[in-house]
């Protein structure tokens, strides 16, 4: 392949690429991470221009970075987080470990209402400072794209405040952020005895007003016995559909209400949690092309025993993504690498499935399958150079960070190149 290079192009030379491109090394249905040995990654502006065998790239005047056969993967994608909130619920966790029931804690103003109150009382600046620390941790381990939800404001003013903070984080950080409206996360205290009236507020006021202000990309609903019913969820989805807004759902986490089937009816981007998903639901999301997002952190932290139906999802070829679900109540873990490890240990993922879950499938869950999650010509130049040879190394040995370079849109944002010394 002949390619005309510009002096401003950058060549990442002599690399071992785990492209995650499903068309590479597809032997007997096994993709083997889309590995390419001794290849160069050529970057022009913010995108991947070409991937060529190292020996075929001619001498030129471009900037060349020799990675010395280190591993390069796509940047990690965290496709389900609740990163922006006020307060801290560590004391509640301690109470639960000491035998106090969640019902008792909730009756005293704890649980999600505690986070809602703390978020409402926090200024936008306070929320930004707290969220920035969490985001820094994810960026430093290779995350280049992240989803962030509202859902702790639960009124127009405070939902907007959360989403405005997300926009601020988006402007200030070398990371792509996908904002999601999760106003239908819980019934706020002031609507405790009239949840349908709160859904009226979401559908008639919060959702259309914040969409008009271009503050989010998709709409999420917590459809569950302790959240919102199928009918209430459908009302939110119908409102979103009228405005051509993609939907997703927190569904089938604690029971099987048929939430995944409802999301599939709307060709939703993803169904998330899904521990109680049955074969009928799996078949539905398989037909709709919806991504199954598994959240092992919440499963672990809540000490659940009902595992998601991974074998059925494989059988029906449903793409499976993994995410941190970072939040103050059920998954206070700020490491996507840890979630990859947990998915293997707790859910029986293979390491390759774990990698697909934070690259190609996570990109699809965010509506970015044509631009993110692979090392492929034409895709965004978001990638990580690791001090490792095998992809499994990145999720095997936790506790230290093997990241050498983090590249976002073609530019190095983090470097640990002193490892050579």
C-alpha positions, 0 to 999 in steps of 0.5 A: 500500500502506497501512502502519501505522508505529510510532515505533520503526520505521526508514526507510532513505529514498531508496535504490537497492535491489539486492534480489536478489529473483528475482521482481523485474525478471524480464525474459526470465529475467534478474533484473537484481539485482532493482533498485528505484529510489528505494525506502524500506526500512522496518525493524521490530525485526530484520526488513524490514517493507516496501519502498515507493516513496519518494514513497509513504511518508507523513510520520511520526515514525519515525527516517529515514536518507536514503541519497541514492540510494546502493546498498543490497544484502543483507548478504554471506554467506560460506558456507564457511570454516575460520576457527578454527585455530592456527598459520600455514603461510606458511613452507610456502608459501614453501618450495613456491615455492622448489621443495620438494614438498608430500610433503617438507613433509608428511613433516616434519610440515607440511601439515594435520597442522601445523595440527592440532598447532598447534590442539591446542596452542592454548588456546581464548582463543588461537584466539578472538583469532586468529579474531576478527581474521579475522572483523573483516576480513569484517564490515568489508566487509559480511559479515553471515552466515558459516559456520565449520567445525571440522576441525583438532582431529580428536579429541573434546576439540579438535573441541569446543574449536574449536566452543566458540570458534565459539560464543563468537564468535557471542555477541560479534559482530554476525554470524550464525554457522552452525557445521559439524562437519568432524571427517572432514576428515583422518585424524589422525596417531594413526590414520594406519594405521587410518582406518576406526577414526577414522571409528568415533570420528567416528560413535560418539563425536565427532558424537553427543556434540557434537550433543547439546551443540548445538555445530553445525548441519550435518555436512561430510566431505572425500570425496577421494582424500587424504581419505575414501572414498565408503564412509567418507563414507556412514557419517558421513552415515548417522550424521547422518541418524539424528539428522536433521542436514543434510549437505554435502561437500567433494567432486570437488576433485581427482578424481571419486569420485562425492561430489556424487552421494552428497551428493545422495542425502542431499539435502545442503545443498551440494557444495563445490569441485567442479572435477571434477564431471561431468554425472551429478553435476550432474544429481544435485544439480539433482534434489536441490536441492543448492547448488554452492559454488565456491571460487575462492581455493583454485583460485587458490592451488593453481594449479589448471587444472581449472575447475568446470563452470559451463556445466553448472551453468547448464544444469541451473539449479543454484544457485551460491554463492561463498565465501572457503574461508578456511583456512591451507593453500589459501585464506588470503584474508579478502575475500569481495569478492575471491572475487566478483571471482575467480569472474568472472575465473577461472570466468566468472561474470557479476557478477550471478551473483557477487552471487547467489553471496554472497546468495540462493544462499549463504543456501540453502547454509546452510539460510536461504533463507527468511530471509536473502540478499534484501531482502524483507518478512519477511526479516532486516534484514541489509544494506549501504549502499554508496558506489556506484550499480551492484552491479558496482562492489563487486567491480570496484575492490578495495583500498578499502572502499565500505561506508557502513553495515553493518546487522545485524538492523536495527542499524547496526554500522559507519558511514563516513558521513563520506564526505559531508563 
